[in-house]
Amino acid sequence: MRKGCVQIYTGDGKGKTTAALGLTLRAAGRGLRVRIVQFMKGRETGELHSLSLLPSVTVYRVCESGKFFDNMDEAERHALRAACREMMERIAGWLAGDETDLLILDEALGALKCGAVTLEEILSLLKKRPGGMEIVLTGRAAPQELVDRADLVTEMVPVKHYFDRGVPAREGIEY
């Protein structure tokens, strides 16, 4: 059995989810079973179409509203928190099985930052992870406790971005 590691892709720069999806393609190409949980992504994206073509990849979306947390009303925030808690319980159940080689928790750090999941819940998942399972967490502002627990941490740093020049998100490039 191979050893699984914990990876974190964090920072304020673009590319955290993209890096996780690149790893997904590599894993699927080698026959690994991949589960992707997108905590804070509600927008329809091109990668969802591509991932649906890969039989060993399953995507679960927690937030379907398409709104950023700061733009949600209190009822939407409550519903998001409840959905995240339910998903965390579901993920904990997956750890007991042998059906996942790579688990991507996309925007788990965003869910943590807005209080939809707790640091204790994430640390508990990492502790219960089977030895051969790879787990990737993405999002801004990785707390030091998770950085210390991870085997690999990559920080995306914005050096220059066309958003700053007024170029909006583009279909096929940003989503």
TORZARO-194427 format. One line per field, with one value per residue: residue number from 1; residue in three letters; y, z, x of N, C-alpha, C in turn. Coordinates in nm, 2 decimals, decimal comma, always signed. Atoms other than C-alpha are relative to their C-alpha. Layout:
<nodes>
resi: (NUM_...)
resn: (ALA_...)
n_Y: (Y_...)
n_Z: (Z_...)
n_X: (X_...)
ca_Y: (Y_...)
ca_Z: (Z_...)
ca_X: (X_...)
c_Y: (Y_...)
c_Z: (Z_...)
c_X: (X_...)
</nodes>
This chain:
<nodes>
resi: (1_2_3_4_5_6_7_8_9_10_11_12_13_14_15_16_17_18_19_20_21_22_23_24_25_26_27_28_29_30_31_32_33_34_35_36_37_38_39_40_41_42_43_44_45_46_47_48_49_50_51_52_53_54_55_56_57_58_59_60_61_62_63_64_65_66_67_68_69_70_71_72_73_74_75_76_77_78_79_80_81_82_83_84_85_86_87_88_89_90_91_92_93_94_95_96_97_98_99_100_101_102_103_104_105_106_107_108_109_110_111_112_113_114_115_116_117_118_119_120_121_122_123_124_125_126_127_128_129_130_131_132_133_134_135_136_137_138_139_140_141_142_143_144_145_146_147_148_149_150_151_152_153_154_155_156_157_158_159_160_161_162_163_164_165_166_167_168_169_170_171_172_173_174_175)
resn: (MET_ARG_LYS_GLY_CYS_VAL_GLN_ILE_TYR_THR_GLY_ASP_GLY_LYS_GLY_LYS_THR_THR_ALA_ALA_LEU_GLY_LEU_THR_LEU_ARG_ALA_ALA_GLY_ARG_GLY_LEU_ARG_VAL_ARG_ILE_VAL_GLN_PHE_MET_LYS_GLY_ARG_GLU_THR_GLY_GLU_LEU_HIS_SER_LEU_SER_LEU_LEU_PRO_SER_VAL_THR_VAL_TYR_ARG_VAL_CYS_GLU_SER_GLY_LYS_PHE_PHE_ASP_ASN_MET_ASP_GLU_ALA_GLU_ARG_HIS_ALA_LEU_ARG_ALA_ALA_CYS_ARG_GLU_MET_MET_GLU_ARG_ILE_ALA_GLY_TRP_LEU_ALA_GLY_ASP_GLU_THR_ASP_LEU_LEU_ILE_LEU_ASP_GLU_ALA_LEU_GLY_ALA_LEU_LYS_CYS_GLY_ALA_VAL_THR_LEU_GLU_GLU_ILE_LEU_SER_LEU_LEU_LYS_LYS_ARG_PRO_GLY_GLY_MET_GLU_ILE_VAL_LEU_THR_GLY_ARG_ALA_ALA_PRO_GLN_GLU_LEU_VAL_ASP_ARG_ALA_ASP_LEU_VAL_THR_GLU_MET_VAL_PRO_VAL_LYS_HIS_TYR_PHE_ASP_ARG_GLY_VAL_PRO_ALA_ARG_GLU_GLY_ILE_GLU_TYR)
n_Y: (-0,12_-0,13_-0,09_-0,12_-0,12_-0,11_-0,11_-0,12_-0,10_-0,12_-0,13_-0,10_+0,00_+0,09_+0,13_+0,10_+0,11_+0,05_+0,10_+0,12_+0,07_+0,06_+0,12_+0,09_+0,06_+0,10_+0,12_+0,07_+0,06_+0,12_+0,09_-0,02_-0,04_-0,14_-0,07_-0,15_-0,07_-0,15_-0,06_-0,14_-0,03_+0,02_-0,04_+0,11_-0,02_+0,09_+0,12_+0,10_+0,07_+0,09_+0,10_+0,09_+0,10_+0,09_+0,10_+0,02_-0,13_-0,05_-0,14_-0,04_-0,14_-0,03_-0,13_-0,01_-0,13_-0,08_-0,12_+0,00_+0,01_-0,14_-0,05_+0,08_-0,05_+0,09_+0,14_+0,07_+0,03_+0,11_+0,12_+0,04_+0,06_+0,13_+0,09_+0,03_+0,09_+0,13_+0,05_+0,05_+0,13_+0,09_+0,03_+0,08_+0,14_+0,05_+0,04_+0,14_+0,09_+0,01_-0,03_-0,13_-0,01_-0,14_-0,08_-0,15_-0,08_-0,13_-0,11_+0,04_-0,11_-0,10_+0,05_-0,02_-0,15_-0,06_+0,07_+0,10_+0,12_-0,04_+0,05_+0,13_+0,09_+0,03_+0,07_+0,14_+0,08_+0,03_+0,10_+0,13_+0,04_+0,12_-0,03_-0,01_-0,10_-0,13_-0,11_-0,13_-0,11_-0,12_-0,12_-0,11_-0,01_+0,13_-0,02_+0,06_+0,14_+0,08_+0,00_+0,09_+0,14_+0,04_+0,04_-0,09_-0,13_-0,09_-0,13_-0,07_-0,14_-0,08_-0,09_-0,08_+0,07_-0,08_-0,06_-0,13_-0,09_+0,00_+0,12_+0,08_+0,15_+0,05_+0,13_+0,09_-0,03_+0,00_+0,08)
n_Z: (+0,00_+0,00_-0,11_+0,04_-0,07_-0,01_+0,08_-0,01_+0,09_-0,06_+0,05_+0,06_+0,14_+0,08_+0,03_-0,10_+0,05_+0,12_-0,03_-0,05_+0,12_+0,08_-0,07_+0,03_+0,14_-0,01_-0,08_+0,08_+0,11_-0,06_-0,05_-0,14_-0,03_-0,05_-0,04_-0,01_-0,07_+0,02_-0,11_+0,02_+0,14_+0,04_+0,14_+0,10_+0,05_+0,11_-0,05_-0,04_+0,12_+0,03_-0,11_+0,01_+0,10_-0,06_-0,09_-0,14_-0,08_-0,05_-0,05_-0,09_-0,02_-0,12_+0,02_+0,13_+0,02_+0,09_-0,07_-0,10_-0,14_-0,04_+0,06_-0,04_-0,11_-0,12_+0,03_+0,09_-0,08_-0,09_+0,08_+0,04_-0,12_-0,03_+0,10_-0,02_-0,11_+0,06_+0,08_-0,09_-0,05_+0,12_+0,02_-0,11_+0,04_+0,10_-0,05_-0,05_+0,11_+0,08_+0,13_+0,04_+0,00_-0,01_-0,05_+0,02_-0,08_+0,07_-0,08_-0,14_-0,09_+0,00_-0,09_-0,14_-0,02_-0,02_-0,11_+0,04_-0,06_-0,11_+0,00_-0,07_+0,10_+0,10_-0,07_-0,03_+0,13_+0,03_-0,10_+0,03_+0,14_+0,03_+0,03_+0,14_+0,06_+0,02_-0,02_+0,04_-0,05_+0,07_-0,05_-0,06_-0,14_-0,07_-0,14_-0,03_-0,04_+0,12_+0,06_-0,08_+0,02_+0,14_+0,05_+0,10_+0,00_+0,11_-0,01_+0,12_-0,03_+0,12_+0,04_+0,09_+0,04_+0,10_-0,07_-0,04_+0,12_+0,04_+0,08_-0,08_+0,00_+0,14_+0,02_+0,05_-0,06_-0,15_-0,04)
n_X: (+0,08_-0,08_+0,02_+0,07_-0,05_+0,10_-0,04_+0,08_-0,02_+0,06_-0,05_+0,09_-0,01_+0,08_-0,06_+0,02_+0,09_-0,06_-0,10_+0,06_+0,06_-0,12_-0,03_+0,11_-0,03_-0,11_+0,04_+0,09_-0,07_-0,07_+0,10_+0,04_+0,14_-0,01_+0,12_-0,02_+0,10_-0,01_+0,07_+0,05_+0,01_+0,14_+0,01_-0,02_-0,14_-0,05_-0,06_+0,10_+0,03_-0,11_-0,01_+0,11_-0,05_-0,10_+0,08_-0,05_+0,00_+0,13_+0,00_+0,11_+0,00_+0,07_+0,07_+0,05_+0,07_-0,08_-0,04_-0,10_+0,05_+0,03_+0,12_+0,11_+0,08_-0,02_+0,06_-0,09_-0,11_+0,04_+0,02_-0,14_-0,06_+0,06_-0,04_-0,14_-0,01_+0,05_-0,10_-0,11_+0,04_-0,01_-0,14_-0,05_+0,04_-0,09_-0,13_+0,01_+0,00_-0,12_+0,05_-0,06_-0,14_-0,04_+0,11_-0,02_+0,09_-0,01_+0,05_+0,02_-0,06_+0,10_+0,11_-0,05_-0,01_+0,13_+0,07_+0,09_-0,06_-0,09_-0,13_+0,01_+0,05_-0,10_-0,11_+0,05_+0,00_-0,14_-0,05_+0,07_-0,03_-0,08_-0,14_-0,02_+0,08_-0,05_+0,10_-0,04_+0,09_-0,03_+0,07_-0,08_-0,03_-0,02_-0,04_-0,13_+0,02_+0,01_-0,13_-0,09_+0,05_-0,01_-0,12_-0,04_+0,07_-0,04_+0,07_+0,02_-0,02_+0,03_-0,11_+0,06_+0,13_+0,08_+0,12_-0,04_+0,02_+0,14_+0,04_+0,09_-0,02_+0,03_+0,04_-0,11_-0,13_+0,02_+0,11)
ca_Y: (+0,00_+0,35_+0,62_+0,90_+1,25_+1,57_+1,86_+2,22_+2,47_+2,82_+3,19_+3,49_+3,40_+3,22_+2,85_+2,66_+2,47_+2,44_+2,27_+2,03_+1,95_+1,89_+1,64_+1,49_+1,44_+1,27_+1,04_+0,95_+0,88_+0,62_+0,46_+0,61_+0,68_+1,05_+1,23_+1,61_+1,80_+2,17_+2,35_+2,71_+2,68_+2,72_+2,85_+2,62_+2,57_+2,41_+2,17_+2,01_+1,91_+1,76_+1,58_+1,42_+1,23_+1,06_+0,74_+0,73_+1,09_+1,20_+1,56_+1,67_+2,03_+2,17_+2,52_+2,56_+2,93_+3,08_+3,36_+3,45_+3,39_+3,77_+3,82_+3,56_+3,65_+3,48_+3,20_+3,12_+3,12_+2,89_+2,65_+2,65_+2,57_+2,29_+2,14_+2,17_+1,99_+1,71_+1,68_+1,65_+1,36_+1,20_+1,24_+1,09_+0,78_+0,76_+0,73_+0,40_+0,25_+0,17_+0,35_+0,67_+0,71_+1,09_+1,32_+1,69_+1,92_+2,23_+2,55_+2,37_+2,66_+2,90_+2,70_+2,71_+3,09_+3,16_+2,91_+2,66_+2,39_+2,39_+2,34_+2,04_+1,88_+1,91_+1,79_+1,49_+1,39_+1,41_+1,20_+0,93_+0,92_+0,58_+0,56_+0,53_+0,81_+1,14_+1,45_+1,79_+2,11_+2,43_+2,79_+3,11_+3,16_+2,81_+2,81_+2,72_+2,40_+2,27_+2,38_+2,20_+1,88_+1,88_+1,71_+1,96_+2,33_+2,54_+2,91_+3,08_+3,44_+3,70_+3,88_+4,03_+3,97_+4,10_+4,14_+4,44_+4,59_+4,53_+4,20_+4,01_+3,63_+3,45_+3,14_+2,85_+3,03_+3,12_+2,91)
ca_Z: (+0,00_-0,08_+0,18_+0,15_+0,24_+0,33_+0,09_+0,13_-0,15_+0,00_-0,05_-0,21_-0,56_-0,84_-0,89_-0,58_-0,72_-1,05_-0,89_-0,71_-1,04_-1,21_-0,94_-1,00_-1,37_-1,28_-1,02_-1,25_-1,53_-1,30_-1,21_-0,86_-0,72_-0,66_-0,46_-0,48_-0,23_-0,33_-0,01_-0,13_-0,51_-0,64_-0,99_-1,29_-1,42_-1,72_-1,50_-1,38_-1,74_-1,79_-1,45_-1,53_-1,82_-1,58_-1,43_-1,13_-1,02_-0,82_-0,74_-0,45_-0,42_-0,09_-0,19_-0,49_-0,44_-0,65_-0,39_-0,19_+0,19_+0,25_+0,01_+0,16_+0,39_+0,74_+0,62_+0,33_+0,57_+0,81_+0,53_+0,41_+0,76_+0,80_+0,46_+0,54_+0,87_+0,69_+0,44_+0,71_+0,86_+0,51_+0,46_+0,80_+0,68_+0,37_+0,58_+0,72_+0,37_+0,10_-0,19_-0,21_-0,30_-0,33_-0,14_-0,25_+0,00_-0,23_-0,04_+0,30_+0,43_+0,31_+0,49_+0,80_+0,77_+0,76_+1,04_+0,83_+0,95_+1,25_+1,28_+1,51_+1,24_+0,98_+1,22_+1,31_+0,94_+0,90_+1,21_+1,09_+0,73_+0,61_+0,57_+0,19_+0,13_-0,01_+0,11_-0,04_+0,12_-0,07_+0,02_+0,16_+0,50_+0,61_+0,99_+1,14_+1,30_+0,95_+0,81_+1,09_+1,02_+0,64_+0,45_+0,17_+0,17_-0,14_-0,11_-0,42_-0,42_-0,66_-0,84_-1,11_-1,21_-1,50_-1,26_-1,13_-1,48_-1,49_-1,69_-1,56_-1,49_-1,83_-1,92_-1,98_-1,80_-1,45_-1,45)
ca_X: (+0,00_+0,13_+0,15_-0,11_-0,02_-0,21_-0,17_-0,28_-0,31_-0,36_-0,29_-0,45_-0,34_-0,53_-0,48_-0,57_-0,86_-0,68_-0,39_-0,62_-0,80_-0,46_-0,39_-0,73_-0,65_-0,32_-0,48_-0,77_-0,53_-0,36_-0,69_-0,72_-1,07_-1,12_-1,39_-1,41_-1,61_-1,67_-1,77_-1,82_-1,86_-2,21_-2,14_-2,17_-1,81_-1,64_-1,45_-1,77_-1,84_-1,50_-1,50_-1,83_-1,65_-1,41_-1,57_-1,34_-1,41_-1,72_-1,80_-2,01_-2,12_-2,23_-2,33_-2,55_-2,65_-2,37_-2,33_-2,03_-2,08_-2,07_-2,36_-2,58_-2,87_-2,89_-3,12_-2,88_-2,59_-2,77_-2,86_-2,49_-2,37_-2,61_-2,52_-2,15_-2,20_-2,40_-2,12_-1,85_-2,04_-2,06_-1,69_-1,62_-1,81_-1,60_-1,29_-1,41_-1,44_-1,19_-1,35_-1,14_-0,78_-0,77_-1,01_-1,02_-1,18_-1,21_-1,26_-1,26_-1,05_-1,32_-1,58_-1,36_-1,31_-1,68_-1,77_-1,95_-1,70_-1,47_-1,10_-1,17_-1,38_-1,11_-0,84_-1,06_-1,10_-0,72_-0,66_-0,91_-0,78_-0,67_-0,30_-0,32_-0,56_-0,44_-0,63_-0,60_-0,75_-0,78_-0,87_-0,73_-0,57_-0,47_-0,45_-0,11_-0,26_-0,34_-0,01_+0,17_-0,04_+0,01_+0,28_+0,29_+0,18_+0,18_+0,10_-0,04_+0,09_-0,06_+0,22_+0,01_-0,36_-0,57_-0,87_-0,68_-0,71_-1,08_-1,08_-1,39_-1,40_-1,41_-1,60_-1,35_-1,07_-1,20_-1,51)
c_Y: (+0,12_+0,09_+0,12_+0,11_+0,10_+0,12_+0,12_+0,10_+0,13_+0,12_+0,08_-0,01_-0,10_-0,13_-0,11_-0,12_-0,06_-0,10_-0,13_-0,08_-0,06_-0,13_-0,11_-0,07_-0,11_-0,13_-0,08_-0,08_-0,13_-0,10_+0,02_+0,06_+0,13_+0,05_+0,14_+0,05_+0,15_+0,06_+0,13_+0,04_-0,04_+0,03_-0,12_+0,03_-0,11_-0,13_-0,11_-0,09_-0,10_-0,11_-0,11_-0,11_-0,10_-0,09_-0,02_+0,13_+0,03_+0,13_+0,02_+0,15_+0,03_+0,12_+0,02_+0,15_+0,09_+0,14_-0,02_+0,00_+0,14_+0,06_-0,08_+0,06_-0,11_-0,14_-0,08_-0,05_-0,12_-0,13_-0,05_-0,07_-0,14_-0,10_-0,04_-0,11_-0,14_-0,06_-0,05_-0,13_-0,10_-0,03_-0,09_-0,15_-0,06_-0,05_-0,14_-0,10_+0,00_+0,03_+0,13_+0,00_+0,15_+0,08_+0,15_+0,07_+0,15_+0,11_-0,04_+0,11_+0,12_-0,03_+0,02_+0,15_+0,06_-0,08_-0,11_-0,14_+0,05_-0,06_-0,14_-0,10_-0,04_-0,09_-0,15_-0,08_-0,04_-0,11_-0,14_-0,05_-0,13_+0,03_+0,02_+0,11_+0,13_+0,10_+0,13_+0,10_+0,12_+0,12_+0,09_-0,02_-0,13_+0,03_-0,08_-0,14_-0,09_+0,00_-0,09_-0,15_-0,05_-0,05_+0,09_+0,12_+0,08_+0,13_+0,07_+0,15_+0,08_+0,10_+0,11_-0,07_+0,10_+0,05_+0,14_+0,11_+0,00_-0,11_-0,09_-0,15_-0,04_-0,14_-0,08_+0,03_+0,01_-0,09_-0,09)
c_Z: (+0,00_+0,11_-0,06_+0,08_+0,00_-0,07_+0,02_-0,11_+0,05_-0,06_-0,07_-0,15_-0,07_-0,01_+0,10_-0,04_-0,13_+0,02_+0,05_-0,11_-0,09_+0,07_-0,02_-0,13_+0,01_+0,07_-0,09_-0,12_+0,04_+0,06_+0,15_+0,00_+0,07_+0,04_+0,03_+0,07_-0,02_+0,11_-0,04_-0,15_-0,05_-0,15_-0,09_-0,07_-0,11_+0,05_+0,04_-0,12_-0,03_+0,11_-0,02_-0,10_+0,06_+0,10_+0,14_+0,08_+0,03_+0,06_+0,08_+0,03_+0,12_-0,02_-0,14_-0,03_-0,10_+0,06_+0,08_+0,14_+0,04_-0,06_+0,03_+0,12_+0,11_-0,03_-0,10_+0,07_+0,09_-0,08_-0,05_+0,11_+0,03_-0,11_+0,01_+0,12_-0,04_-0,09_+0,08_+0,06_-0,11_-0,03_+0,11_-0,03_-0,11_+0,05_+0,05_-0,12_-0,08_-0,15_-0,06_+0,01_+0,02_+0,03_-0,01_+0,08_-0,05_+0,08_+0,15_+0,09_-0,01_+0,09_+0,14_+0,03_+0,03_+0,11_-0,04_+0,04_+0,11_-0,03_+0,05_-0,10_-0,11_+0,06_+0,03_-0,13_-0,03_+0,09_-0,04_-0,14_-0,01_-0,05_-0,15_-0,07_-0,01_+0,02_-0,04_+0,05_-0,08_+0,07_+0,06_+0,15_+0,08_+0,14_+0,03_+0,04_-0,12_-0,07_+0,07_-0,03_-0,14_-0,03_-0,11_+0,00_-0,11_+0,01_-0,14_+0,03_-0,13_-0,02_-0,09_-0,05_-0,09_+0,06_+0,04_-0,11_-0,05_-0,09_+0,09_-0,01_-0,14_+0,00_-0,07_+0,05_+0,15_+0,04_-0,12)
c_X: (+0,09_-0,04_-0,08_+0,05_-0,12_+0,07_-0,09_+0,05_-0,07_+0,06_-0,11_+0,00_-0,09_+0,07_-0,01_-0,08_+0,06_+0,11_-0,06_-0,06_+0,11_+0,04_-0,11_+0,02_+0,11_-0,04_-0,10_+0,07_+0,08_-0,10_-0,03_-0,15_+0,00_-0,14_+0,04_-0,12_+0,02_-0,09_-0,07_-0,01_-0,14_-0,02_+0,02_+0,14_+0,03_+0,06_-0,10_-0,04_+0,11_+0,01_-0,10_+0,03_+0,09_-0,07_+0,05_+0,00_-0,15_+0,01_-0,12_+0,00_-0,09_-0,09_-0,04_-0,05_+0,07_+0,03_+0,12_-0,06_-0,04_-0,13_-0,12_-0,08_+0,02_-0,06_+0,09_+0,12_-0,03_-0,01_+0,14_+0,07_-0,05_+0,04_+0,15_+0,02_-0,04_+0,11_+0,12_-0,03_+0,01_+0,14_+0,06_-0,04_+0,08_+0,13_+0,00_+0,00_+0,13_-0,04_+0,06_+0,15_+0,05_-0,13_+0,04_-0,10_+0,02_-0,07_-0,04_+0,05_-0,09_-0,11_+0,04_+0,00_-0,14_-0,08_-0,09_+0,06_+0,10_+0,14_+0,01_-0,05_+0,10_+0,11_-0,04_+0,00_+0,15_+0,05_-0,06_+0,03_+0,07_+0,14_+0,04_-0,07_+0,07_-0,11_+0,06_-0,11_+0,04_-0,07_+0,10_+0,02_+0,00_+0,05_+0,13_-0,02_-0,01_+0,13_+0,10_-0,03_+0,03_+0,14_+0,06_-0,09_+0,05_-0,08_+0,00_+0,01_-0,03_+0,12_-0,06_-0,13_-0,08_-0,13_+0,03_-0,01_-0,14_-0,05_-0,09_+0,03_-0,05_-0,04_+0,11_+0,13_-0,01_-0,11_-0,05)
</nodes>
